[in-house]
Amino acid sequence: MPTWNPWHGCHKLSSGCQNCYVYRIDQKHNRDSSVVVKNQDFNLPIKRSKKGAYKIPEGETVYTCFSSDFFVEEADEWRKEAWNIIKQRMDLDFLIITKRIDRFWISLPDDWKNGYENVSIYVTCENQDRADYRLPIFQKLPIKHKGIICEPLLEKINLRPYLGEWVEEIICGGESGEEARVCKFDWVQEIRQQCMENNITFTFKQTGAKFIKDGKLYYIKREFQHKNAKKAGLDFTGRVDFKKKIKVEEKQISIW
Ligand code: SF4
C-alpha cells in the first residue's frame, strides 16, 4: 500500500492533534515536527525504475501526506506542484486526510473544476465542535470523492445535520499510543447508526488503546486494536462499496 509524503511536519491545530503520531515518532528521532520540509521523495508518484516503469504501479491507492497535513500553510508554495504530479497519475487513487479543509482553495490548480476523479479527500472530525466547523465548509466544496474520519473519536458526535449523498464513507476509531484518550463503544455505534440512516459506508477501523464497552475500560495492545474493531462486526456497506476498492490495511499506521 504506497504512501507518498511530499512534505513532512505540521502544527497542532485542534484537539485531535494532541497525541499526533507524527510528533510521537519524530520525538524518538529528536526531530522537530513543527518544521515543515519538502521531502526528497516529493516526486515519488512519477518516479520510474531503471526499466522505465513507474515505481508505484497503476491501480494503487496512494496514502498522501500522512506525515503532515496536505493543506498546511508552509506547503502552499509546493502544493501546486503536488497537484500537478497527481494529475499526471490518473491511474492512481490519491487519498488525502485533512484538518485544514478551510484552506482547500489555496494553491488549487486552475483546471480543478469539479475535482479530479482520482482524488478522495477525507476530513477529520474528532468532536462535535470540529464537525460543526469543518463539515459545512467541506460539504460545499467541489471534490469528487468525500469522506469523514472520526478518529481519534473523542466524544459522541451528531453528524446528522450534515450527512447526505455527498459523503461516501465515514471511518471512525479510537486513539493509540501511551497517552491515548478513551473511546466509547456507544459513540462508535452512534456514528454507525447515522451512516445506516443515510446509506453511507461505515468502517470501524480500530478501538484505540483505551476502549470502554458496557461501562468497562479495556486497555488494548496495539496489535489487537484493528482486529478487535473488525471483530465487533460493525462495518456497513452503503451506496459506495469500498470492498471493491483497496481498503486501509490493518498494519497501516494509525491515521491520527
Ligand atoms: S499531522 Fe494531523 S494530527 Fe498531526 S499536527 Fe498535523 S493536523 Fe494535527
Residues whose N, C-alpha, C, O or C-beta is under 5 A from the ligand:
A	BS01	SF4	C10 H11 K12 L13 G16 C17 C20 V22 S68 D69 K99 W256
